[in-house]
Amino acid sequence: IIALDAGHGGGETGAVNKLYGVKEEDVNLSVVNVLKTKLEAPEVGAYVVIAARLSSRKERVDDAIAKCAALDFNSDGAGDGRKCDALVSVHHNGNTDPNHDGTLVIYNEKKDKPLAEKMLAALVPLTAGQSEGLENGGYGMTVYGNLVSVLTEAYYITNDAKAWRYLYDLNAEGVSNLVIEEADAQVKGLTDYFVSRTSGGGKGGRK
């Protein structure tokens, strides 16, 4: 059961690309929407909830926890009280240099580090290997709810090349190929994490 948070929103814009006017809050939501579809595909088999874009980060985590608990796996009309197995808060970094890029993953607790490591390894190809590493600290969503959680900064939306790709490098359905590439990387990171947690090394499915 995966909880996703589209960072910012709820009155927060986040980083903004000055040349193209691309807002981080919009990129975050685009990635989360595509990621949800990919995670729920039969070959992945996850259940996904999306945190409401509420004004406080604690409220967003509480909303995600409530949505995970409300999932009704046995179809008895009542929530099963299950806990979210992981929470990923999707962000895109900002810098005053329009050429700066890099991938950063933030975690808070020791139990979050294995997920953070897998997410960083999966996401860093988006910046051609420009890793800014892992950062340990109480940022945003990672400090609430006692969930295994990470905050991903896949790349800098203030990077002009990334903002251009977000706007103009589109597939036949009009979806940004950059968003699709990131969603695929997020799926890989989460899959690698859950596979590493299973004793037999096999891929988990719907249970």
C-alpha positions in Angstrom: 0.0 0.0 0.0 1.7 3.1 -1.2 0.8 6.7 -0.2 1.8 9.5 -2.5 2.0 13.2 -1.8 2.3 15.8 -4.5 4.5 18.3 -2.7 3.3 21.8 -2.2 -0.1 22.8 -3.5 -2.6 23.9 -0.9 -1.4 27.4 -1.3 2.3 26.6 -1.8 3.8 27.0 -5.2 7.3 25.6 -4.5 10.2 26.3 -6.9 9.4 28.2 -10.1 11.4 28.1 -13.4 11.9 31.8 -14.3 12.3 31.3 -18.0 9.3 29.1 -18.7 7.1 29.8 -15.6 6.8 26.2 -14.7 5.7 25.7 -11.1 7.0 22.9 -8.9 3.5 22.2 -7.5 2.2 21.4 -11.0 5.1 19.1 -11.9 4.7 17.3 -8.6 1.1 16.6 -9.3 1.7 15.5 -12.8 4.3 12.9 -11.6 2.0 11.6 -8.9 -0.9 11.1 -11.2 1.2 9.1 -13.7 2.9 7.2 -10.9 -0.4 6.1 -9.4 -1.5 4.6 -12.7 1.8 2.8 -13.1 1.9 1.4 -9.6 -1.7 0.1 -9.9 -0.9 -1.7 -13.1 -1.4 -5.5 -12.8 2.3 -6.2 -13.3 3.2 -4.0 -10.3 0.1 -4.7 -8.2 0.2 -1.9 -5.6 -2.7 -0.2 -3.9 -2.2 3.6 -4.0 -3.7 6.5 -2.1 -2.9 10.1 -2.7 -2.7 12.6 0.2 -5.0 15.6 -0.1 -3.2 18.8 -0.8 -4.0 20.3 2.6 -2.3 23.4 4.1 -0.2 21.6 6.7 2.1 18.7 6.1 0.9 16.8 9.2 -2.7 17.1 7.9 -1.5 15.6 4.6 0.1 12.6 6.3 -2.9 12.1 8.5 -5.1 12.1 5.4 -2.9 9.5 3.8 -3.0 7.3 6.9 -6.8 7.5 7.0 -7.1 6.6 3.4 -4.8 3.5 3.8 -6.8 2.4 6.8 -10.1 2.8 4.9 -9.1 0.4 2.1 -11.5 -2.5 2.2 -9.6 -5.6 1.0 -12.2 -8.2 2.1 -15.2 -6.2 0.7 -17.1 -6.3 3.9 -18.0 -2.6 3.6 -15.6 -1.4 6.3 -12.0 -0.3 6.2 -9.4 -2.9 7.2 -7.3 -0.6 9.3 -4.1 -1.3 7.3 -1.1 0.8 7.5 0.6 2.5 4.5 3.7 0.5 3.7 5.5 3.5 2.3 4.9 7.2 1.7 6.7 9.1 -1.1 6.5 12.9 -1.2 7.3 14.0 -4.7 9.2 17.3 -5.1 11.5 19.0 -7.6 14.3 21.2 -6.4 15.1 24.9 -7.0 18.3 26.9 -7.5 19.2 30.3 -8.7 21.4 28.8 -11.4 19.2 27.8 -14.4 21.8 25.2 -15.5 22.2 23.5 -12.1 20.7 20.0 -11.8 21.0 17.0 -9.5 19.1 14.3 -7.6 18.5 14.4 -3.9 16.5 12.1 -1.6 15.6 13.1 2.0 14.7 10.8 4.8 14.3 11.2 8.6 14.4 7.9 10.4 16.9 5.0 10.2 14.1 2.8 9.0 13.5 5.1 6.0 17.1 4.9 4.7 16.8 1.6 2.7 13.9 3.1 0.8 15.8 6.4 0.3 18.8 4.5 -1.1 16.7 2.6 -3.6 14.9 5.8 -4.7 18.1 7.7 -5.2 19.7 4.9 -7.3 16.6 4.7 -9.5 16.1 8.5 -9.9 19.7 9.7 -10.4 19.8 8.7 -14.1 17.3 11.5 -14.7 20.2 13.9 -14.0 22.8 11.9 -15.9 24.3 10.6 -12.6 24.5 14.0 -10.9 23.8 12.7 -7.4 23.4 15.1 -4.5 23.1 12.1 -2.3 20.9 11.4 0.7 20.0 14.0 3.2 19.0 13.1 6.7 16.7 15.6 8.4 13.2 16.4 9.4 11.8 17.8 6.3 8.2 18.0 5.2 6.2 14.8 5.2 9.0 12.5 6.6 8.6 13.5 10.2 5.0 12.6 10.7 2.9 9.4 11.2 5.7 6.9 11.9 5.6 5.7 8.3 8.4 4.5 6.1 8.7 7.6 4.1 11.0 9.6 1.8 10.9 13.0 0.0 12.3 12.8 -3.5 13.9 15.8 -5.4 14.4 14.0 -8.7 15.8 17.1 -10.5 15.8 20.9 -10.4 12.7 22.3 -12.1 14.6 25.6 -12.2 16.9 23.9 -14.7 15.8 25.3 -18.0 16.4 22.1 -20.0 14.2 20.2 -17.6 11.4 22.8 -17.7 11.6 22.8 -21.5 11.2 19.0 -21.5 8.3 19.1 -19.1 6.4 21.6 -21.4 7.4 20.5 -24.9 8.8 16.9 -25.0 5.4 15.2 -25.1 4.2 11.7 -26.2 1.3 11.1 -28.6 -1.2 11.5 -25.8 0.3 14.9 -24.8 1.9 13.7 -21.6 5.4 14.9 -20.8 8.0 12.2 -21.5 10.0 13.6 -18.6 7.1 12.9 -16.3 6.8 9.4 -17.6 10.5 8.8 -17.2 10.4 9.9 -13.6 7.3 7.8 -12.8 9.1 4.8 -14.3 12.1 5.5 -12.1 9.9 6.0 -9.0 8.3 2.6 -9.7 11.7 1.0 -10.0 12.9 2.4 -6.7 9.8 1.3 -4.9 9.9 -2.2 -6.5 13.5 -2.6 -5.7 12.8 -1.7 -2.1 9.9 -4.1 -1.6 11.8 -6.9 -3.4 14.7 -6.4 -1.1 12.3 -6.7 1.9 11.0 -10.1 0.8 12.9 -13.2 2.0 12.6 -15.0 -1.3 13.5 -12.0 -3.5 10.3 -12.4 -5.5 8.1 -9.6 -6.7 5.2 -8.9 -4.4 1.6 -8.6 -5.6 -1.9 -7.8 -4.4 -2.7 -9.7 -1.2 
